[in-house]
Amino acid sequence: DTEVTQTPKHLVMGMTNKKSLKCEQHMGHRAMYWYKQKAKKPPELMFVYSYEKLSINESVPSRFSPECPNSSLLNLHLHALQPEDSALYLCASSQVQGVENTIYFGEGSWLTVV
Amino acid sequence: GESVGLHLPTLSVQEGDNSIINCAYSNSASDYFIWYKQESGKGPQFIIDIRSNMDKRQGQRVTVLLNKTVKHLSLQIAATQPGDSAVYFCAENTDDYKLSFGAGTTVTVRA
């Protein structure tokens, strides 16, 4: 079982809604990640937080807004999404950001935008 | 066992046989490689990793081989079981610390 916990597991939202995805880990990891995965495709990196600071933003549209309130929590705030944003959103963590650090994934939040 | 010489999106294997999943990577500067297993409806699960200073690493029923000369990575699963049915991704940790995934191979185990 993964030690990265994501809520909610499923979310359906309208294009004018504001919602948030939440992620929590208690492994003492100091790097946390958001990935997006479309059906039958590999995960694509969206954001990386290192020591609670945004380290990498992969040119993600501003309708996705990440937040790292503390070393255990990572949120992804969603606003004015499009139907093509429907996907599996994966949170992950690693001990620190860097080469040779294993990245562990949560089970994901399935998002449907209607 | 069944194997593929080049990356193929699907692999069908008889239960009890060995399977080999191949992956080609592009960045010669990559130092670290991971294999993930993703079952339907779940997140990717870490299977095994290997560093660039190694050419082979073994785990429980799995072996990863790394050939840096031709930038090729493979995952061998011994005595494949129905629970091994999943999508398998190789991933490389590039020199800017991003994890880049391969296209994935869907493994189906026949009873």
Interface residues (C-beta under 8 A of the other chain):
Chain A: T2 V4 Q6 K40 K41 P42 P43 E44 L45 V48 I56 L88 L90 Q97 G98 V99 E100 N101 T102 I103 Y104 F105 G106 E107 G108
Chain B: D31 Y32 I34 Y36 K42 G43 P44 Q45 F46 D49 R51 F89 N93 D95 Y97 K98 L99 F101 G102 A103 G104
